[in-house]
Amino acid sequence: MRTLKIEKDAVVKYNSKICTITHILSLKTVILRDNETGESIRATISELSEIDPSEEPVQTDNKELLTLSDEEWALAELRYTIIEPLLKDVTKRNLQIVREIAKKNKISPATLYRWLGSYEGTGLKSSLLRRKRSDKGKSRLSPESESMIEEVIESYYLTKNKRKISQAYNHLKVMAKRAGIKAPSSATFQRRISELATQKTVEYRISKAERRAKFSHVGEGYKEADHPLSVVQIDHTPVDLMLVDEEERISIGRAWVTVAICVFSRMVCGYYLTLERPSCTSVALCLEHAILSKDKWLAERDIDAEWPVWGVMDNLHADNAPEFRSKALNRAASNYNISINWRPLGRADFGGHIERLLGTFNKDIHEIEGTTFSNIKERGRYKSEELAIFTLNEFDKWLATYISKVYHQSPHSGIDGMTPIAKFNEGMLGGDDGFGSGIPEVILDEERLRMDFLPVYERSVQRYGIEIDGLFYYHPLLAKWIKQKNPHSIDTHGKYIVKRDPRDISRVYFYDPDLNDYLEIPCRNRGMVSMTLWELKELKKSIKEKGKKTVDEDAILAAREELQIMEESAKKKTKKQRRMNERKRIAKKQIKKSKERVENAKADVEIDIFNVEVDEFEEIQG
């Protein structure tokens, strides 16, 4: 996981310039010092990026989590447990403590430092596992050389003498010559040094730890959220509002919203709005929205507002619904060091904050035309469907504006009358009575985050490609895996990891075990353009209702084309009928105005309302 640290003295890139953060003014703005000219620069956090990565960046964060066996994952968890005390309190990270922990766990101090460096470079537990080698056939270091490197690092480099890398390498060459073996290359030795947690990183973390001194880790229960993002609650609710379609503005029912809230500040971390019922995907996309920066997202919706919430939460609290218990979600959360806690049975109070928030949302939604209210009694004779005005996209913009400009700016009794945005700022940056917890690191690899949390399919690769739900996906890049077992499969089936976004099933993402990355694979039938999973289910249901026993790709495409023809025909009929109804309404209005003229007409003349003189055709809609 590539991240960008936002803290004093952090080195970042701004407009191709290498700069150092000197002051943090807010959750949006910092002061930089140009490292070349010394000039002070005011910049927004969204304008910052990471400096060029090193020649050999850490790659373990690209590993698909579900390709790891339970035993491998247990090993990663064990190694994290070993280094965890050194991560929590960096002031204790001296060589003596490191040696004690290493001895207790029967490993070398150099190995312990390497684990620390790997984890701090990615923030992912999966980085604590060695990558499977993709360079079979090439030479690798002998056990004697490995042992010698570790000894030099431990006893010669990691000392108070602060020897240079070149001095340590010269010492290694002397030792190798005495042992009668070839010395490892200078590049290999420097790479091992770079894998260690650097002194500069330690210094930074001490500063960060001091800022967090008053913020202990969250214990059991929901009332112990004592800094921003320490505890986040997540839940779903149906929205008390009827929505309309984009073209004909006809009611299409209610939406569902999945929301994540920071318990400490009551800030909304993120949400996901959909016409589908809650699922693992709803949870995944809500967490993606919660963890990532909202700047680009707000700009895409043309919303001029601030929503300065991003970063990985410490604890995620959810109810016991199955969508919160998928293996993919739990493995991804653990990899990002998010602890998931499920609501104990019979303890409704454990989800109180999120439930009150959802209630607040719906209460304000009751003021919108088309609301369903909370129940039938409250709704009375109110015609929700007829009065609906918002499409899904329009309501999505309304909700984002409401959250960022109204809810976040309104006093909240649960946080001593402060506004959520003020409470969040105080928790991050500090107030009159203490230090803040510091600004979270910015996730840079946004696509990887989304992939990690999306639901998983396990499939083999056949000559036709990959099959999911009757659809076939193929690309020449799959050719090498046809009828081949996954060489890194954790079971005997040898299947491959595939992910799919239900909002667009015209493509899937195939995890290539050699590349340790995902490949986008399109649907073999190019007619399947931007189809949703919900649409596919409706098409298959329609096909089966017509008596066809098997549902193949051609049948699905034919059914889709048939439905499109029916839709176009219905649109024309509906538009014609609506126009006729509108003409009748306006004509009747004019007849009433011309009542006196009509009464003087001959009794035996039938009035044709369509030939009545009408002056207000501008009212006609459509």
C-alpha positions as CSV (number, residue, x, y, z in Angstrom):
1,M,0.0,0.0,0.0
2,R,1.6,3.2,-1.2
3,T,0.8,6.1,1.1
4,L,1.8,9.7,1.5
5,K,2.7,10.9,5.1
6,I,1.3,14.3,6.0
7,E,3.4,15.5,9.0
8,K,6.0,18.0,9.9
9,D,9.4,17.4,8.2
10,A,7.9,14.9,5.7
11,V,9.4,15.2,2.2
12,V,6.9,15.4,-0.6
13,K,6.6,16.5,-4.3
14,Y,4.7,19.6,-5.2
15,N,4.5,20.8,-8.9
16,S,7.7,18.7,-9.7
17,K,9.5,20.4,-6.8
18,I,10.9,18.4,-3.9
19,C,9.7,20.1,-0.7
20,T,9.5,19.6,3.0
21,I,6.3,20.2,5.1
22,T,7.1,22.8,7.7
23,H,3.6,23.6,9.0
24,I,0.2,22.0,8.9
25,L,-2.4,24.7,8.9
26,S,-5.6,22.6,8.6
27,L,-6.8,19.3,7.3
28,K,-6.6,20.8,3.8
29,T,-3.6,23.2,3.8
30,V,0.1,23.0,4.6
31,I,3.2,25.2,4.3
32,L,6.1,23.8,2.4
33,R,9.7,24.7,2.1
34,D,11.2,24.3,-1.4
35,N,14.3,22.1,-0.7
36,E,16.2,23.8,-3.6
37,T,15.4,27.5,-3.1
38,G,14.2,27.6,0.5
39,E,11.1,29.4,-0.6
40,S,7.9,29.0,1.5
41,I,4.9,27.7,-0.4
42,R,1.3,27.4,0.7
43,A,-0.3,24.3,-0.8
44,T,-3.4,22.0,-0.4
45,I,-2.8,18.4,0.6
46,S,-4.5,17.2,-2.6
47,E,-1.7,18.9,-4.6
48,L,1.0,16.8,-3.0
49,S,2.4,13.5,-4.2
50,E,5.1,11.1,-3.2
51,I,8.7,11.6,-4.3
52,D,10.2,9.2,-6.8
53,P,10.3,5.7,-5.4
54,S,13.6,3.9,-4.8
55,E,15.1,1.7,-7.4
56,E,13.7,-1.4,-5.8
57,P,10.3,-0.5,-4.3
58,V,8.4,-2.9,-2.1
59,Q,6.1,-5.0,-4.2
60,T,4.5,-7.3,-1.6
61,D,1.4,-5.1,-1.4
62,N,0.4,-6.3,-4.9
63,K,-0.2,-9.8,-3.7
64,E,-3.8,-10.9,-3.9
65,L,-4.7,-11.7,-0.3
66,L,-6.8,-14.8,-1.0
67,T,-3.9,-16.5,-2.8
68,L,-2.3,-16.8,0.6
69,S,-3.1,-20.0,2.5
70,D,-4.5,-19.8,6.0
71,E,-1.1,-21.0,7.2
72,E,0.7,-18.2,5.4
73,W,-1.8,-15.6,6.7
74,A,-1.3,-17.0,10.2
75,L,2.5,-16.5,9.8
76,A,1.9,-12.9,8.7
77,E,-0.3,-12.3,11.8
78,L,2.3,-13.9,14.0
79,R,5.1,-11.7,12.6
80,Y,3.0,-8.6,13.1
81,T,2.4,-9.6,16.7
82,I,6.1,-9.8,17.2
83,I,6.8,-6.3,15.8
84,E,3.7,-4.7,17.2
85,P,5.2,-3.5,20.5
86,L,7.9,-1.7,18.5
87,L,5.3,0.0,16.2
88,K,3.2,1.2,19.1
89,D,5.9,2.8,21.1
90,V,8.9,3.8,19.0
91,T,10.6,5.5,22.0
92,K,11.5,1.9,23.1
93,R,12.9,1.0,19.7
94,N,16.6,0.7,20.7
95,L,19.0,-2.1,19.9
96,Q,18.8,-3.6,23.4
97,I,15.0,-4.0,23.2
98,V,15.1,-5.3,19.6
99,R,17.7,-7.9,20.7
100,E,15.5,-9.0,23.6
101,I,12.4,-9.4,21.4
102,A,14.5,-11.2,18.7
103,K,16.0,-13.6,21.3
104,K,12.6,-14.3,22.8
105,N,11.2,-15.2,19.4
106,K,14.4,-17.1,18.2
107,I,15.1,-14.7,15.3
108,S,18.0,-12.4,14.6
109,P,17.7,-8.6,15.2
110,A,18.5,-8.0,11.6
111,T,15.4,-10.1,10.6
112,L,13.3,-8.1,13.1
113,Y,14.5,-4.8,11.6
114,R,13.7,-6.2,8.1
115,W,10.2,-7.0,9.2
116,L,9.8,-3.5,10.6
117,G,11.1,-1.9,7.4
118,S,8.8,-4.0,5.3
119,Y,5.7,-3.2,7.3
120,E,6.5,0.5,7.7
121,G,7.1,0.8,3.9
122,T,3.6,-0.5,3.1
123,G,1.4,-0.5,6.2
124,L,0.2,-4.0,5.1
125,K,0.6,-7.3,7.0
126,S,1.1,-9.2,3.8
127,S,4.4,-7.4,3.4
128,L,5.7,-9.5,6.3
129,L,5.8,-12.6,4.0
130,R,8.6,-13.1,1.5
131,R,7.4,-13.0,-2.1
132,K,7.4,-16.2,-4.1
133,R,10.4,-16.0,-6.4
134,S,9.8,-15.3,-10.0
135,D,13.5,-15.7,-10.9
136,K,13.9,-19.4,-10.8
137,G,17.2,-20.6,-12.3
138,K,19.0,-17.5,-11.2
139,S,21.7,-17.6,-8.5
140,R,20.8,-16.6,-5.0
141,L,22.9,-16.1,-1.9
142,S,24.2,-19.1,0.0
143,P,23.2,-19.6,3.7
144,E,26.7,-18.6,4.7
145,S,26.5,-15.3,2.8
146,E,23.0,-14.6,4.3
147,S,24.3,-15.3,7.8
148,M,27.3,-13.1,7.2
149,I,25.2,-10.2,6.0
150,E,23.0,-10.4,9.1
151,E,26.0,-10.6,11.4
152,V,27.5,-7.5,9.9
153,I,24.3,-5.5,10.0
154,E,23.6,-6.5,13.6
155,S,27.0,-6.2,15.2
156,Y,28.7,-3.6,13.0
157,Y,26.1,-1.4,11.3
158,L,23.4,-1.1,13.9
159,T,25.6,0.4,16.6
160,K,26.0,3.8,18.3
161,N,29.1,4.3,16.1
162,K,26.8,5.2,13.2
163,R,29.1,3.7,10.6
164,K,28.5,4.3,6.9
165,I,27.1,1.7,4.6
166,S,30.4,1.7,2.7
167,Q,32.3,1.0,5.9
168,A,30.0,-1.9,6.8
169,Y,30.3,-3.4,3.3
170,N,34.1,-3.2,3.5
171,H,33.9,-5.1,6.8
172,L,31.7,-7.7,5.1
173,K,34.3,-8.2,2.3
174,V,37.0,-8.8,4.9
175,M,34.9,-11.4,6.7
176,A,34.0,-13.1,3.4
177,K,37.7,-13.2,2.4
178,R,38.6,-14.8,5.7
179,A,35.9,-17.4,5.3
180,G,37.0,-18.2,1.8
181,I,33.7,-17.3,0.1
182,K,32.7,-14.7,-2.5
183,A,31.4,-11.5,-0.9
184,P,27.8,-10.5,-1.9
185,S,27.6,-7.5,-4.2
186,S,27.5,-4.0,-2.9
187,A,24.0,-3.6,-4.4
188,T,22.7,-6.6,-2.5
189,F,24.1,-5.4,0.8
190,Q,22.7,-1.9,0.3
191,R,19.3,-3.4,-0.6
192,R,19.3,-5.3,2.7
193,I,20.2,-2.1,4.6
194,S,17.3,-0.2,2.8
195,E,14.9,-2.9,4.0
196,L,15.5,-1.8,7.6
197,A,13.4,0.8,9.3
198,T,15.6,3.9,8.9
199,Q,16.7,6.2,11.7
200,K,14.8,9.0,10.0
201,T,11.6,7.0,10.0
202,V,12.1,6.2,13.7
203,E,12.6,9.9,14.5
204,Y,9.4,10.8,12.6
205,R,7.5,8.1,14.4
206,I,8.7,9.3,17.8
207,S,7.3,12.7,17.0
208,K,4.0,11.1,15.9
209,A,3.9,8.9,19.0
210,E,4.3,11.9,21.3
211,R,1.4,13.5,19.6
212,R,-0.6,10.4,20.2
213,A,0.5,10.0,23.8
214,K,-3.0,10.8,25.2
215,F,-4.8,8.5,22.7
216,S,-4.7,4.9,23.9
217,H,-5.9,2.1,21.7
218,V,-9.6,1.6,21.7
219,G,-10.8,-1.1,24.0
220,E,-14.1,-3.0,24.0
221,G,-17.3,-1.1,23.5
222,Y,-18.3,1.8,21.4
223,K,-17.9,4.6,24.0
224,E,-14.1,4.5,24.0
225,A,-13.5,6.3,20.7
226,D,-10.9,8.8,21.9
227,H,-9.4,10.1,18.6
228,P,-10.5,10.4,15.0
229,L,-10.9,7.2,13.1
230,S,-10.2,5.1,16.2
231,V,-13.7,3.6,15.9
232,V,-15.9,3.7,12.8
233,Q,-19.4,2.3,12.7
234,I,-21.0,1.1,9.4
235,D,-24.6,0.1,8.6
236,H,-27.3,0.3,5.9
237,T,-30.8,1.7,5.7
238,P,-33.4,2.1,3.0
239,V,-33.8,5.8,2.1
240,D,-37.3,7.2,2.9
241,L,-37.6,8.6,-0.6
242,M,-39.0,7.5,-4.0
243,L,-36.7,8.1,-6.9
244,V,-37.4,8.5,-10.6
245,D,-35.6,7.2,-13.8
246,E,-33.3,9.5,-15.8
247,E,-35.4,9.8,-19.0
248,E,-39.1,9.6,-18.3
249,R,-39.0,10.7,-14.6
250,I,-41.1,7.7,-13.6
251,S,-40.9,6.3,-10.1
252,I,-38.5,3.4,-9.7
253,G,-38.6,2.9,-6.0
254,R,-36.3,3.5,-3.0
255,A,-32.5,3.4,-2.8
256,W,-30.3,1.9,-0.1
257,V,-27.5,3.8,1.5
258,T,-24.5,2.3,3.4
259,V,-22.8,4.8,5.7
260,A,-19.7,4.8,7.8
261,I,-19.4,7.3,10.7
262,C,-16.4,8.3,12.9
263,V,-17.7,7.8,16.5
264,F,-15.3,10.3,18.0
265,S,-16.4,13.2,15.9
266,R,-19.6,12.0,14.3
267,M,-18.2,12.9,10.9
268,V,-19.4,10.8,8.0
269,C,-16.3,9.0,6.7
270,G,-18.1,7.8,3.5
271,Y,-21.2,6.3,2.0
272,Y,-22.4,4.2,-0.9
273,L,-25.9,4.8,-2.5
274,T,-27.5,2.1,-4.7
275,L,-30.8,0.7,-5.9
276,E,-29.6,-2.8,-4.9
277,R,-30.1,-4.4,-1.5
278,P,-27.0,-4.3,0.8
279,S,-24.2,-6.8,-0.1
280,C,-20.5,-7.3,0.3
281,T,-20.0,-4.9,-2.6
282,S,-22.0,-2.2,-0.8
283,V,-19.7,-2.6,2.2
284,A,-16.6,-2.6,0.0
285,L,-17.5,0.5,-1.9
286,C,-18.5,2.4,1.2
287,L,-15.1,1.6,2.8
288,E,-13.4,2.7,-0.3
289,H,-15.2,6.0,-0.2
290,A,-14.4,6.3,3.5
291,I,-10.7,5.7,3.2
292,L,-9.9,7.8,0.2
293,S,-9.7,11.5,-0.2
294,K,-13.0,13.1,-1.3
295,D,-11.6,16.1,-3.2
296,K,-11.8,14.6,-6.7
297,W,-15.1,12.9,-5.9
298,L,-16.7,16.2,-4.9
299,A,-15.3,18.0,-8.0
300,E,-16.8,15.3,-10.2
301,R,-20.2,16.1,-8.7
302,D,-19.7,19.9,-9.0
303,I,-20.0,20.3,-5.2
304,D,-18.1,23.3,-3.7
305,A,-17.5,21.9,-0.2
306,E,-14.9,20.5,2.0
307,W,-15.0,16.9,3.3
308,P,-11.6,16.4,4.8
309,V,-12.0,12.8,5.9
310,W,-9.7,10.1,4.7
311,G,-7.4,7.4,6.0
312,V,-7.6,3.8,7.4
313,M,-9.7,3.4,10.6
314,D,-8.4,1.5,13.6
315,N,-11.6,-0.4,14.4
316,L,-14.7,-1.1,12.3
317,H,-17.9,-1.9,14.1
318,A,-20.7,-3.6,12.2
319,D,-23.8,-5.8,12.9
320,N,-23.9,-9.5,12.2
321,A,-25.3,-9.4,8.7
322,P,-23.5,-11.8,6.3
323,E,-22.2,-9.0,4.0
324,F,-19.9,-8.0,6.9
325,R,-18.5,-11.5,7.3
326,S,-17.1,-12.4,3.9
327,K,-13.6,-13.8,3.8
328,A,-12.5,-11.2,1.2
329,L,-13.6,-8.3,3.4
330,N,-12.1,-9.7,6.6
331,R,-8.8,-10.6,5.0
332,A,-8.5,-7.1,3.4
333,A,-9.4,-5.4,6.6
334,S,-6.8,-7.4,8.5
335,N,-4.2,-6.6,5.9
336,Y,-4.8,-2.9,6.3
337,N,-4.7,-3.5,10.1
338,I,-8.4,-2.7,10.6
339,S,-10.0,-4.6,13.5
340,I,-13.5,-5.7,12.7
341,N,-15.8,-6.0,15.7
342,W,-19.3,-7.4,15.3
343,R,-22.2,-6.2,17.4
344,P,-22.9,-8.7,20.3
345,L,-26.3,-10.3,20.0
346,G,-28.9,-8.5,22.0
347,R,-26.8,-5.4,22.3
348,A,-28.6,-2.8,20.1
349,D,-26.8,0.0,22.0
350,F,-23.5,-1.1,20.4
351,G,-24.7,0.5,17.1
352,G,-26.3,3.5,18.5
353,H,-24.3,6.2,16.8
354,I,-24.8,5.0,13.3
355,E,-28.5,4.3,13.8
356,R,-29.1,7.8,15.2
357,L,-27.2,9.2,12.2
358,L,-29.3,7.2,9.7
359,G,-32.4,8.4,11.5
360,T,-31.3,12.0,11.3
361,F,-30.7,11.6,7.5
362,N,-34.2,10.2,6.9
363,K,-35.8,12.8,9.1
364,D,-34.4,15.6,6.9
365,I,-35.2,13.5,3.8
366,H,-38.9,13.6,4.9
367,E,-38.9,17.3,3.8
368,I,-38.2,16.3,0.1
369,E,-41.0,15.8,-2.4
370,G,-41.5,12.1,-2.9
371,T,-40.7,11.0,0.6
372,T,-42.2,7.8,1.9
373,F,-41.9,8.9,5.5
374,S,-41.1,6.4,8.2
375,N,-44.3,4.4,8.1
376,I,-47.7,4.1,6.4
377,K,-49.5,5.9,9.2
378,E,-47.2,8.9,9.0
379,R,-47.4,8.9,5.2
380,G,-51.3,8.9,5.2
381,R,-52.6,9.8,1.8
382,Y,-49.4,11.4,0.6
383,K,-48.7,10.0,-3.0
384,S,-44.9,9.4,-2.8
385,E,-44.6,7.9,-6.3
386,E,-46.5,10.6,-8.1
387,L,-44.6,13.3,-6.3
388,A,-41.1,11.8,-6.6
389,I,-38.6,14.3,-8.2
390,F,-35.0,13.0,-7.8
391,T,-33.1,10.5,-9.9
392,L,-30.5,8.4,-8.2
393,N,-27.6,10.7,-9.4
394,E,-29.5,13.8,-8.4
395,F,-30.2,12.5,-4.9
396,D,-26.6,11.3,-4.6
397,K,-25.5,15.0,-5.2
398,W,-28.2,16.2,-2.7
399,L,-27.0,13.7,-0.1
400,A,-23.3,14.6,-0.5
401,T,-24.2,18.4,-0.3
402,Y,-26.3,17.8,2.8
403,I,-23.6,15.8,4.5
404,S,-20.7,18.2,3.8
405,K,-22.5,21.5,4.0
406,V,-25.3,20.9,6.6
407,Y,-24.7,17.9,8.8
408,H,-21.0,18.4,9.3
409,Q,-21.5,22.1,10.1
410,S,-24.4,21.6,12.6
411,P,-23.9,21.4,16.4
412,H,-24.2,17.9,17.8
413,S,-25.3,17.3,21.4
414,G,-23.3,14.1,21.6
415,I,-20.0,16.0,21.3
416,D,-20.7,18.8,23.7
417,G,-22.5,21.0,21.1
418,M,-19.5,21.1,18.8
419,T,-20.0,20.6,15.0
420,P,-18.6,17.3,13.6
421,I,-16.1,19.1,11.5
422,A,-14.8,21.1,14.4
423,K,-14.5,18.0,16.6
424,F,-12.7,16.2,13.9
425,N,-10.3,19.1,13.3
426,E,-9.5,19.3,17.0
427,G,-8.9,15.6,17.3
428,M,-6.5,15.6,14.4
429,L,-4.7,18.9,14.9
430,G,-5.1,19.4,18.6
431,G,-6.9,21.9,20.8
432,D,-6.3,24.0,23.9
433,D,-6.0,21.0,26.1
434,G,-3.6,18.8,24.2
435,F,-2.0,17.4,21.1
436,G,-4.0,15.9,18.1
437,S,-3.5,12.4,16.7
438,G,-2.0,13.7,13.5
439,I,-3.2,13.7,9.9
440,P,-3.7,10.2,8.4
441,E,-1.5,9.0,5.5
442,V,-3.0,9.5,2.1
443,I,-3.6,6.3,0.1
444,L,-2.0,6.7,-3.3
445,D,-2.9,3.4,-5.0
446,E,-6.6,3.9,-5.0
447,E,-7.4,1.2,-7.6
448,R,-5.6,-1.4,-5.5
449,L,-7.6,-0.5,-2.5
450,R,-10.8,-1.1,-4.4
451,M,-9.6,-4.4,-5.7
452,D,-8.6,-5.6,-2.2
453,F,-12.1,-5.1,-0.9
454,L,-14.3,-6.3,-3.8
455,P,-15.9,-9.7,-3.6
456,V,-14.0,-12.7,-5.0
457,Y,-14.8,-15.4,-7.6
458,E,-12.6,-18.5,-8.1
459,R,-12.5,-19.7,-11.7
460,S,-10.5,-21.9,-14.0
461,V,-9.4,-20.6,-17.5
462,Q,-10.8,-22.6,-20.4
463,R,-10.5,-22.1,-24.2
464,Y,-13.5,-19.8,-24.1
465,G,-12.0,-17.8,-21.3
466,I,-13.6,-17.3,-17.9
467,E,-17.3,-17.9,-17.2
468,I,-19.4,-16.1,-14.5
469,D,-23.2,-16.1,-14.4
470,G,-23.5,-17.3,-18.0
471,L,-21.2,-14.6,-19.4
472,F,-17.8,-15.3,-20.9
473,Y,-14.7,-13.1,-20.6
474,Y,-11.6,-13.4,-22.8
475,H,-8.4,-11.7,-23.7
476,P,-5.2,-13.1,-25.3
477,L,-3.4,-12.5,-22.0
478,L,-5.3,-15.4,-20.6
479,A,-3.9,-17.8,-23.2
480,K,-1.0,-19.0,-21.1
481,W,-3.3,-20.1,-18.3
482,I,-5.8,-22.1,-20.4
483,K,-6.5,-25.5,-18.8
484,Q,-3.5,-24.8,-16.4
485,K,-3.8,-24.9,-12.7
486,N,-2.9,-21.8,-10.7
487,P,0.7,-22.5,-9.6
488,H,0.1,-20.5,-6.5
489,S,-3.3,-21.9,-5.6
490,I,-3.8,-22.6,-1.9
491,D,-5.9,-25.8,-2.6
492,T,-5.9,-28.7,-5.0
493,H,-8.5,-27.1,-7.4
494,G,-5.9,-24.7,-8.8
495,K,-8.4,-22.0,-9.6
496,Y,-7.7,-18.3,-10.2
497,I,-8.8,-15.2,-8.4
498,V,-11.3,-13.1,-10.4
499,K,-13.0,-9.9,-9.2
500,R,-16.0,-8.0,-10.7
501,D,-17.7,-4.7,-10.0
502,P,-21.5,-5.3,-10.1
503,R,-22.0,-1.8,-11.4
504,D,-20.4,-2.8,-14.7
505,I,-20.2,-6.5,-15.5
506,S,-18.9,-6.0,-19.0
507,R,-15.5,-6.8,-17.7
508,V,-13.7,-8.7,-14.9
509,Y,-10.3,-8.4,-13.2
510,F,-8.1,-11.5,-13.4
511,Y,-5.3,-11.8,-10.9
512,D,-2.2,-13.0,-12.8
513,P,-0.1,-15.0,-10.5
514,D,3.1,-14.2,-12.4
515,L,2.6,-10.5,-12.5
516,N,1.1,-10.3,-9.0
517,D,-1.4,-7.8,-10.4
518,Y,-4.9,-7.6,-11.9
519,L,-5.6,-7.7,-15.7
520,E,-8.8,-6.2,-17.1
521,I,-10.6,-8.9,-19.2
522,P,-13.6,-7.8,-21.3
523,C,-16.7,-9.7,-22.0
524,R,-16.3,-11.9,-25.1
525,N,-19.5,-10.6,-26.6
526,R,-19.0,-6.9,-27.2
527,G,-22.8,-6.3,-27.0
528,M,-22.6,-6.5,-23.3
529,V,-21.8,-2.9,-22.7
530,S,-22.0,-1.4,-19.2
531,M,-24.5,-3.9,-17.9
532,T,-25.2,-4.1,-14.2
533,L,-25.5,-7.3,-12.2
534,W,-29.1,-6.3,-11.3
535,E,-29.9,-5.9,-15.0
536,L,-28.4,-9.4,-15.8
537,K,-30.6,-11.0,-13.1
538,E,-33.7,-9.4,-14.4
539,L,-32.9,-10.6,-18.0
540,K,-32.3,-14.1,-16.8
541,K,-35.5,-14.0,-14.9
542,S,-37.4,-12.8,-18.0
543,I,-35.9,-15.6,-20.1
544,K,-36.9,-18.3,-17.6
545,E,-40.4,-17.0,-17.4
546,K,-40.7,-17.6,-21.2
547,G,-40.0,-21.3,-20.6
548,K,-36.4,-21.5,-21.8
549,K,-34.6,-24.0,-19.6
550,T,-31.0,-22.9,-20.3
551,V,-29.8,-19.3,-20.2
552,D,-26.8,-18.7,-22.3
553,E,-24.9,-15.6,-23.4
554,D,-26.7,-15.3,-26.8
555,A,-30.1,-15.6,-25.0
556,I,-29.1,-12.9,-22.6
557,L,-28.1,-10.5,-25.4
558,A,-31.2,-11.3,-27.4
559,A,-33.4,-10.6,-24.4
560,R,-31.6,-7.3,-23.7
561,E,-32.2,-6.2,-27.3
562,E,-35.9,-7.2,-27.1
563,L,-36.3,-5.3,-23.8
564,Q,-34.7,-2.2,-25.4
565,I,-37.1,-2.3,-28.3
566,M,-40.0,-2.7,-25.8
567,E,-38.6,0.2,-23.8
568,E,-38.4,2.5,-26.8
569,S,-41.9,1.5,-27.9
570,A,-43.2,2.2,-24.4
571,K,-41.5,5.5,-24.3
572,K,-43.2,6.6,-27.5
573,K,-46.6,5.4,-26.3
574,T,-46.0,7.0,-22.9
575,K,-44.9,10.3,-24.4
576,K,-47.9,10.3,-26.7
577,Q,-50.3,9.5,-23.9
578,R,-48.8,12.1,-21.6
579,R,-49.0,14.7,-24.4
580,M,-52.6,13.8,-25.0
581,N,-53.4,14.0,-21.3
582,E,-51.7,17.4,-21.1
583,R,-53.6,18.7,-24.0
584,K,-56.9,17.5,-22.5
585,R,-56.0,19.2,-19.2
586,I,-55.2,22.5,-20.8
587,A,-58.2,22.3,-23.0
588,K,-60.5,21.7,-20.1
589,K,-59.0,24.6,-18.3
590,Q,-59.7,26.8,-21.4
591,I,-63.2,25.4,-21.6
592,K,-63.9,26.5,-18.1
593,K,-62.6,30.0,-18.9
594,S,-64.8,30.1,-22.0
595,K,-67.9,28.7,-20.2
596,E,-70.0,31.6,-21.2
597,R,-69.1,31.2,-24.9
598,V,-69.7,27.4,-24.7
599,E,-73.2,27.9,-23.2
600,N,-74.2,30.1,-26.1
601,A,-73.3,27.4,-28.6
602,K,-76.0,25.4,-30.3
603,A,-77.3,22.6,-28.2
604,D,-77.0,20.0,-30.9
605,V,-73.3,20.7,-31.6
606,E,-70.9,18.3,-29.9
607,I,-67.9,20.1,-28.5
608,D,-64.6,18.7,-29.6
609,I,-62.2,19.6,-26.9
610,F,-59.2,19.3,-29.2
611,N,-60.6,22.1,-31.5
612,V,-61.2,24.5,-28.7
613,E,-59.1,27.7,-29.0
614,V,-56.2,27.3,-26.7
615,D,-53.9,30.2,-25.8
616,E,-51.5,28.4,-23.4
617,F,-49.7,25.8,-25.4
618,E,-46.5,26.8,-23.8
619,E,-47.6,24.8,-20.8
620,I,-47.5,21.5,-22.7
621,Q,-44.6,19.3,-21.4
622,G,-42.9,16.8,-23.7
